[in-house]
Amino acid sequence: MKTTMCIPERALRRGGFGLVEVAISGTILLVLAASMVEAVRQVGALGRSEGTISRLQDEAQDALASIAADLKDAGFVDTNGRAYPFLFEDGAAGGDFAVHDHAPAAEHAAEGEPGFGPNREIVFVKPAFREVVQDADGVNHELVDEDGNAVALPAGIEIVKRYAFPVIGNDGRVAYDAAELSFVVVTAADGVNELQRRRDGGAPSVVARGVERVVFDTSATDPLGVPVGAVRARLWMRMVDQGGTAHSRFVETVVRLKNGG
């Protein structure tokens, strides 16, 4: 005898997904997918930011180290009819220092932001040195005569050592080189501000990129914040990461000059 099984209508309705369940499931999947995409985007943005901040910090520390190494051998001195160090703002040196004039750097920081304001740049001089070389027989040879002219070394000489001695003037004091060195901020062709070291207003070498502002001070410009005989250098750095977010960093150092006591 053939038996027929009857399945209740309610059970038949529960045997698959209805349109409502499918719609809800699809919505949940879309939300989860969007959340995952946003999480990946945020991780990428965080990575870009951390990379930019790291580069910014390295640039700042390297720039300060370079400035300090240069200035520590400089001095507060009157020579060549001029007083050093000489400070000037936004490329307007003028007068006896007009060779250091340059176009002011573009200002990317807005008022109220770190790095907003004029640059105060510096011109300085360092002691003059004479170089002496020693041959294999222990004989020293001057490379420059008293008038600053190059001296021809004997043919076939084998140089084994080099020495540098400060030049002493007629007054018994260390003489300073006639070349004027400077640190200035200019805008490069790609729109990024650079801190440059220059010699007599030319021959620029890039110390750091992303320097939004530089300010040098002596006790004359900041008697409370800078000791007599020292120079303070402050840098405001600014870099924009690949996502278009600007990051900034501020660093400073105080350098006592060679004759600063």
Backbone hydrogen bonds, N-H to C=O, Kabsch-Sander energy under -0.5 kcal/mol:
donor,donor_aa,acceptor,acceptor_aa,energy
7,I,5,M,-0.6
12,L,8,P,-1.7
13,R,9,E,-1.8
14,R,10,R,-1.2
15,G,12,L,-1.0
16,G,13,R,-0.6
22,V,18,G,-2.3
23,A,19,L,-2.4
24,I,20,V,-2.5
25,S,21,E,-2.6
26,G,22,V,-2.5
27,T,23,A,-2.2
28,I,24,I,-2.3
29,L,25,S,-2.4
30,L,26,G,-2.3
31,V,27,T,-2.3
32,L,28,I,-2.6
33,A,29,L,-2.7
34,A,30,L,-2.6
35,S,31,V,-2.3
36,M,32,L,-2.3
37,V,33,A,-2.4
38,E,34,A,-2.4
39,A,35,S,-2.4
40,V,36,M,-2.5
41,R,37,V,-2.5
42,Q,38,E,-2.6
43,V,39,A,-2.3
44,G,40,V,-2.3
45,A,41,R,-2.6
46,L,42,Q,-2.6
47,G,43,V,-2.2
48,R,44,G,-2.3
49,S,45,A,-2.6
50,E,46,L,-2.8
51,G,47,G,-2.3
52,T,48,R,-2.3
53,I,49,S,-2.9
54,S,50,E,-2.2
55,R,51,G,-2.2
56,L,52,T,-2.7
57,Q,53,I,-2.4
58,D,54,S,-2.4
59,E,55,R,-2.8
60,A,56,L,-2.3
61,Q,57,Q,-2.4
62,D,58,D,-2.5
63,A,59,E,-2.4
64,L,60,A,-2.3
65,A,61,Q,-2.2
66,S,62,D,-2.2
67,I,63,A,-2.5
68,A,64,L,-2.8
69,A,65,A,-2.2
70,D,66,S,-1.7
71,L,67,I,-2.8
72,K,68,A,-2.0
73,D,70,D,-0.9
74,A,71,L,-1.7
75,G,125,V,-1.0
77,V,75,G,-0.9
77,V,84,Y,-1.4
79,T,77,V,-0.6
79,T,82,R,-2.4
82,R,79,T,-2.1
84,Y,77,V,-2.7
86,F,123,V,-2.6
88,F,121,E,-1.7
90,D,119,N,-1.6
92,A,89,E,-2.2
93,A,91,G,-1.1
97,F,94,G,-2.0
98,A,95,G,-1.7
100,H,97,F,-2.4
101,D,98,A,-1.9
102,H,91,G,-1.7
108,H,106,A,-0.7
113,E,110,A,-2.5
116,F,113,E,-1.7
120,R,214,V,-2.4
121,E,88,F,-3.2
121,E,119,N,-0.6
122,I,183,F,-1.4
123,V,86,F,-2.3
124,F,181,L,-2.9
128,A,175,A,-2.8
130,R,165,F,-3.3
132,V,163,Y,-2.6
133,V,141,H,-2.4
134,Q,161,K,-2.4
135,D,139,V,-2.5
136,A,158,E,-0.9
138,G,135,D,-2.1
141,H,133,V,-2.8
143,L,131,E,-1.7
145,D,149,N,-2.8
148,G,145,D,-2.0
151,V,143,L,-2.6
157,I,154,P,-1.4
159,I,157,I,-0.7
160,V,134,Q,-2.9
161,K,134,Q,-1.4
163,Y,132,V,-3.3
165,F,130,R,-2.7
167,V,128,A,-3.0
169,G,167,V,-0.5
169,G,173,R,-3.4
172,G,169,G,-1.9
175,A,167,V,-3.5
177,D,126,K,-2.9
181,L,124,F,-2.9
181,L,179,A,-0.5
182,S,198,R,-2.0
183,F,122,I,-1.7
184,V,196,Q,-2.3
186,V,184,V,-0.5
186,V,194,E,-2.2
188,A,186,V,-0.6
188,A,192,V,-2.9
191,G,188,A,-2.1
194,E,186,V,-3.4
195,L,208,A,-3.0
196,Q,184,V,-3.3
196,Q,194,E,-0.6
197,R,205,S,-2.7
198,R,182,S,-2.4
198,R,196,Q,-0.5
199,R,202,G,-2.7
200,D,180,E,-4.0
200,D,198,R,-0.5
202,G,199,R,-1.9
205,S,197,R,-2.0
207,V,195,L,-3.2
208,A,195,L,-1.3
210,G,193,N,-2.4
211,V,193,N,-1.2
212,E,210,G,-1.0
212,E,236,W,-1.9
213,R,236,W,-1.7
215,V,234,R,-2.1
216,F,120,R,-1.5
217,D,232,R,-2.2
221,T,218,T,-0.7
222,D,218,T,-2.3
226,V,222,D,-2.0
230,A,227,P,-1.5
231,V,255,V,-2.8
232,R,217,D,-2.8
233,A,253,T,-2.9
234,R,215,V,-2.1
235,L,251,V,-2.9
236,W,213,R,-2.6
237,M,235,L,-0.6
237,M,249,R,-3.6
238,R,210,G,-3.3
239,M,247,H,-2.4
241,D,245,T,-2.6
244,G,241,D,-2.1
247,H,239,M,-3.3
249,R,237,M,-1.6
251,V,235,L,-2.2
253,T,233,A,-2.1
255,V,231,V,-3.3
257,L,229,G,-1.9
257,L,255,V,-0.6
258,K,74,A,-2.0
260,G,257,L,-2.5
